[in-house]
Amino acid sequence: MAGELAGAGLSLAAAACWGAADFNGGLGTKGENPFGVVVIAHGIGLLCMLASALAAGEGVPSHRALIFGAAAGVAGGLGLAALYRSLSVGKMGINAPVAAVLTAALPVVCSFQIEGWPTWIQLAGFAIALVSIWLIAMPAGEIGRPKGLGAAVLAGIGFSAFLVLSKQAAVEAVFWPLVIARMTSMSTMLLICVVARRPWVPARSALKFIAVAGVLDSVGNALFVAATRHGRLDVAAVLSSLYPATTVVLARLVLKERMSALQTTSMAAAIVAVPLIAAR
């Protein structure tokens, strides 16, 4: 029980970090090449993870863990570039939750296959949380198809793959697989920029947002990996996928994006789902 509660707490902390990172990343990507933004953000994240690995005194894990970490890096990097593009051209309060629903879906299915079915109380919590995340994406008065929705869908697919692969990489260590993930994602995004022959170095005015996003995203990843070591993948995936609540609140406070009564109610329902998901 203590392990499940610890895992739930770490997952919620990861959600808070990811939501704040996405908000800053979305601001930093406006008018910029999203792949270049990820190069800078993940370069900063790489330094954070390397320093953490050395400070923690972790031993270098097996080749298997590092391979899973590299694969997670590619999936996560592509997902993050798609999300930043989505947040920069559309409403953060819509696109972030859409990506989150897809992010939670694949890890839940994989966890059912690998770790068995959770309790009925947890299943009820999953249902409430997933519906809440979806309803957060439906502010009143939106007309037509929201901008950036396709990129948000691609982001959700990339992030879901990242969560599943990170769980496999975290069997032996927390930080070194994330070091490899950051190296791989940064290299992949840089290669895309070079092949595309497009300017990718962000403007100086965007760097402060990108730097904050890089640090918070890396901290969130470390918290998520730690959460999967304390409990089930589906619990960690669903709770950490509540990150849009942070993005929506920040968009409301800073950008004055309207928050509907449905969004507010949905976030309250998501809070109710947390103890259900953490129950055993």
VMD Tcl script that draws the C-alpha trace (Angstrom):
set ca {
  {0.00 0.00 0.00}
  {2.81 2.42 0.88}
  {4.44 1.71 -2.46}
  {1.21 2.41 -4.34}
  {0.74 5.70 -2.49}
  {4.34 6.70 -3.20}
  {3.88 5.84 -6.85}
  {0.68 7.88 -7.01}
  {2.36 10.89 -5.42}
  {5.32 10.69 -7.79}
  {2.96 10.39 -10.77}
  {1.03 13.50 -9.74}
  {4.29 15.41 -9.25}
  {5.33 14.31 -12.75}
  {1.99 15.60 -14.09}
  {2.56 19.01 -12.48}
  {6.05 19.28 -13.98}
  {4.95 18.12 -17.43}
  {2.01 20.52 -17.51}
  {4.19 23.50 -16.61}
  {6.83 22.35 -19.11}
  {4.25 22.12 -21.90}
  {2.98 25.60 -21.14}
  {6.47 27.08 -21.39}
  {7.32 24.95 -24.40}
  {4.19 26.12 -26.19}
  {5.13 29.75 -25.56}
  {8.70 29.17 -26.71}
  {7.61 27.45 -29.94}
  {5.42 30.28 -31.29}
  {6.98 31.18 -34.65}
  {9.85 28.72 -34.12}
  {10.86 25.36 -35.60}
  {9.44 22.83 -33.08}
  {12.25 20.35 -33.80}
  {14.82 23.03 -32.98}
  {12.97 23.83 -29.77}
  {13.20 20.18 -28.73}
  {16.94 20.14 -29.55}
  {17.52 22.99 -27.09}
  {15.06 21.74 -24.46}
  {16.40 18.19 -24.50}
  {19.99 19.42 -24.56}
  {19.30 21.21 -21.29}
  {17.45 18.12 -20.04}
  {20.45 15.97 -20.93}
  {22.69 18.05 -18.67}
  {20.13 17.77 -15.85}
  {19.83 13.99 -16.16}
  {23.59 13.46 -16.45}
  {24.20 15.53 -13.32}
  {21.46 13.57 -11.51}
  {22.90 10.20 -12.55}
  {26.37 11.17 -11.34}
  {25.05 12.67 -8.10}
  {22.96 9.57 -7.35}
  {25.93 7.29 -7.97}
  {23.89 4.97 -10.20}
  {25.72 2.18 -11.97}
  {25.40 2.06 -15.74}
  {22.59 -0.43 -16.52}
  {22.61 -3.25 -19.08}
  {22.50 -2.80 -22.84}
  {18.84 -3.83 -22.79}
  {17.86 -0.95 -20.50}
  {19.89 1.51 -22.58}
  {18.28 0.31 -25.83}
  {14.82 0.79 -24.35}
  {15.93 4.23 -23.14}
  {17.11 5.16 -26.64}
  {13.83 4.01 -28.20}
  {11.93 5.99 -25.58}
  {13.98 9.04 -26.48}
  {13.05 8.86 -30.17}
  {9.35 8.42 -29.39}
  {9.35 11.12 -26.74}
  {11.26 13.61 -28.88}
  {8.90 13.25 -31.83}
  {5.91 13.44 -29.49}
  {7.22 16.58 -27.82}
  {7.91 18.33 -31.15}
  {4.34 17.52 -32.23}
  {2.92 18.77 -28.92}
  {4.87 22.02 -28.96}
  {3.68 22.62 -32.52}
  {0.12 21.90 -31.44}
  {0.29 24.21 -28.43}
  {1.89 27.01 -30.43}
  {-0.78 27.14 -33.17}
  {-3.92 26.17 -31.25}
  {-5.53 26.56 -27.85}
  {-3.47 24.99 -25.07}
  {-6.65 24.25 -23.15}
  {-7.87 21.97 -25.95}
  {-4.81 20.33 -27.50}
  {-2.97 19.40 -24.30}
  {-5.87 17.29 -22.93}
  {-6.44 15.56 -26.30}
  {-2.80 14.47 -26.32}
  {-3.11 13.34 -22.69}
  {-6.03 10.99 -23.33}
  {-4.04 9.15 -26.02}
  {-0.94 9.24 -23.82}
  {-2.72 7.27 -21.09}
  {-4.47 4.76 -23.35}
  {-1.63 2.55 -24.65}
  {0.21 2.18 -21.30}
  {-3.06 1.11 -19.63}
  {-3.63 -1.61 -22.24}
  {-0.02 -2.81 -22.02}
  {-0.14 -2.88 -18.24}
  {-3.29 -5.02 -18.29}
  {-1.46 -7.51 -20.51}
  {1.78 -7.58 -18.52}
  {0.78 -6.93 -14.90}
  {-2.78 -8.28 -14.90}
  {-6.04 -6.50 -14.24}
  {-6.22 -3.93 -11.43}
  {-8.98 -3.91 -8.82}
  {-12.51 -2.79 -9.67}
  {-12.02 0.34 -7.60}
  {-8.95 1.23 -9.65}
  {-10.82 0.54 -12.88}
  {-13.51 2.98 -11.77}
  {-10.78 5.53 -11.05}
  {-9.26 4.99 -14.51}
  {-12.65 5.56 -16.14}
  {-13.29 8.77 -14.19}
  {-9.80 10.09 -14.89}
  {-9.88 9.36 -18.64}
  {-13.33 10.91 -19.05}
  {-12.20 13.91 -17.00}
  {-9.13 14.42 -19.18}
  {-11.30 14.27 -22.28}
  {-13.89 16.72 -20.94}
  {-11.16 19.17 -19.98}
  {-10.55 19.38 -23.74}
  {-14.06 20.67 -24.44}
  {-14.31 24.36 -23.51}
  {-17.64 25.94 -24.37}
  {-18.03 28.03 -27.49}
  {-15.37 26.37 -29.65}
  {-16.50 26.50 -33.28}
  {-15.15 24.16 -35.93}
  {-12.14 21.94 -35.68}
  {-9.54 23.25 -33.23}
  {-6.18 24.20 -34.77}
  {-3.30 21.83 -34.15}
  {-5.51 18.87 -33.28}
  {-3.71 16.49 -35.65}
  {-0.37 17.34 -34.07}
  {-1.90 16.76 -30.63}
  {-2.95 13.25 -31.71}
  {0.57 12.49 -32.95}
  {1.95 13.81 -29.67}
  {-0.28 11.46 -27.68}
  {0.90 8.46 -29.70}
  {4.55 9.41 -29.22}
  {4.15 10.01 -25.50}
  {2.30 6.73 -24.93}
  {5.17 4.86 -26.59}
  {7.61 6.82 -24.42}
  {5.84 5.79 -21.21}
  {5.77 2.09 -22.14}
  {9.41 2.05 -23.23}
  {10.51 4.04 -20.16}
  {8.92 1.46 -17.88}
  {11.01 -1.25 -19.53}
  {14.15 0.87 -19.27}
  {13.55 1.66 -15.59}
  {13.90 -1.91 -14.35}
  {17.55 -1.36 -13.41}
  {18.01 2.40 -13.00}
  {16.24 5.75 -13.08}
  {18.63 8.34 -14.49}
  {20.98 6.59 -16.93}
  {18.18 5.39 -19.25}
  {16.91 8.98 -19.27}
  {20.40 10.23 -20.13}
  {20.39 7.94 -23.17}
  {16.82 8.97 -23.99}
  {17.79 12.63 -23.99}
  {20.91 12.00 -26.09}
  {18.87 10.05 -28.64}
  {15.97 12.50 -28.83}
  {18.28 15.50 -29.17}
  {20.32 13.78 -31.89}
  {17.19 12.70 -33.78}
  {15.66 16.16 -33.72}
  {18.97 17.75 -34.79}
  {19.23 15.30 -37.70}
  {15.71 16.22 -38.81}
  {16.64 19.90 -38.71}
  {19.78 19.31 -40.79}
  {18.02 17.15 -43.37}
  {15.15 19.63 -43.68}
  {17.65 22.49 -44.14}
  {15.49 24.87 -42.18}
  {16.59 27.41 -39.56}
  {16.24 25.75 -36.18}
  {18.04 27.94 -33.64}
  {15.27 29.68 -31.63}
  {15.18 33.43 -31.12}
  {16.80 34.72 -27.95}
  {13.42 35.85 -26.62}
  {12.17 32.23 -26.73}
  {15.16 30.67 -24.98}
  {14.01 31.41 -21.43}
  {10.73 29.55 -22.03}
  {12.54 26.66 -23.73}
  {15.08 26.38 -20.90}
  {12.35 26.20 -18.26}
  {10.49 23.62 -20.36}
  {13.62 21.49 -20.72}
  {14.30 21.39 -16.98}
  {10.69 20.72 -15.96}
  {10.20 18.06 -18.62}
  {13.29 16.19 -17.47}
  {12.26 16.39 -13.82}
  {8.82 15.09 -14.78}
  {10.36 12.17 -16.67}
  {12.51 11.22 -13.69}
  {9.49 11.37 -11.39}
  {7.46 9.19 -13.76}
  {10.22 6.57 -14.02}
  {10.50 6.52 -10.24}
  {6.72 6.10 -10.02}
  {6.80 3.02 -12.27}
  {9.40 1.47 -9.98}
  {7.01 1.84 -7.02}
  {3.85 0.55 -8.66}
  {1.90 -0.37 -11.77}
  {2.45 1.23 -15.17}
  {-1.26 1.92 -15.70}
  {-1.55 3.79 -12.39}
  {1.50 5.93 -13.18}
  {0.39 6.55 -16.77}
  {-3.15 7.67 -15.93}
  {-2.20 9.88 -13.00}
  {0.72 11.50 -14.81}
  {-1.57 12.11 -17.80}
  {-3.50 14.60 -15.68}
  {-0.79 17.10 -16.69}
  {-3.18 19.14 -18.90}
  {-4.82 20.49 -15.73}
  {-1.61 22.43 -15.01}
  {-1.38 23.63 -18.62}
  {-5.03 24.73 -18.64}
  {-4.73 26.61 -15.35}
  {-1.54 28.39 -16.45}
  {-3.13 29.28 -19.81}
  {-6.07 30.72 -17.90}
  {-3.94 32.72 -15.47}
  {-1.25 33.94 -17.88}
  {-2.87 33.97 -21.33}
  {-6.42 34.62 -20.09}
  {-7.76 31.63 -22.03}
  {-11.35 31.02 -20.94}
  {-11.96 28.04 -18.67}
  {-15.49 26.67 -18.90}
  {-17.59 25.32 -16.05}
  {-17.22 21.88 -17.66}
  {-13.43 22.10 -17.48}
  {-13.55 23.16 -13.84}
  {-15.93 20.32 -12.96}
  {-13.82 17.82 -14.89}
  {-10.67 18.77 -13.03}
  {-12.52 18.30 -9.74}
  {-13.62 14.85 -10.93}
  {-10.03 14.03 -11.83}
  {-9.00 14.84 -8.26}
  {-11.68 12.43 -7.00}
  {-10.25 9.73 -9.26}
  {-6.78 9.93 -7.69}
  {-7.48 8.06 -4.42}
  {-9.50 5.44 -6.34}
  {-6.59 4.74 -8.67}
  {-4.14 4.55 -5.77}
  {-6.36 2.15 -3.78}
  {-5.57 -1.57 -3.44}
}
mol new
graphics top color blue
foreach p $ca { graphics top sphere $p radius 0.5 }
foreach p [lrange $ca 0 end-1] q [lrange $ca 1 end] { graphics top cylinder $p $q radius 0.2 }
display resetview
